[in-house]
C-alpha cells in the first residue's frame, strides 16, 4: 500500500481546497467561489459530524476492551489512522506509553486473555501484535475448618 509522507498528507487538503477555489473563481467568478467555499465547509462539517458520532459511541464503552483481539489483528493494516482502529474496536485503546510520546502504544484486551498491542507514529499504525496474558489463578488457601 502506497503511503504519502506526513508532510505531503498535511498539505494535500489545503492545496486541493485552494485549487478548487481558484478553478471556481476562474470559471464562475464570485458565485463560483462562494459555491466552492460552501462545498468545502459542508465537506468539513460532514467529517466533523462523523468523528463526533464515533467519539460519542466510544465514550460509552470500556477503555481498551474488544470482543476478539485475534480478529482485530487480522483486520489491522500498517498505515491505518487511529480513528479507523477506534472504529473497528469501538473503544479507545488503553495508553501504555508516556502521553504525547511518539510512538504511541495502545492496547485492546478481550475476555479470553488476549491483548492486541498497537504502536502508532503520528497517528498512523506502525506495528501490532497479539499476546496472550497469563491467567491469574487464585492462591491455594488451607482449609481452616476444625
Secondary structure, DSSP 8 states (H G I E B T S, - for coil): -----HHHHHHHHHHHHHHHHHHHHHHHHHHHHHHHHHHHHHHHHHHHHHHHHHHHHHHTS-TTB-S-HHHHHHH--TT-BHHHHHHHHTS--EE-S-TT-SSEEEEEE-TTSEEEEEEEETTEEEEEEEEE--------------
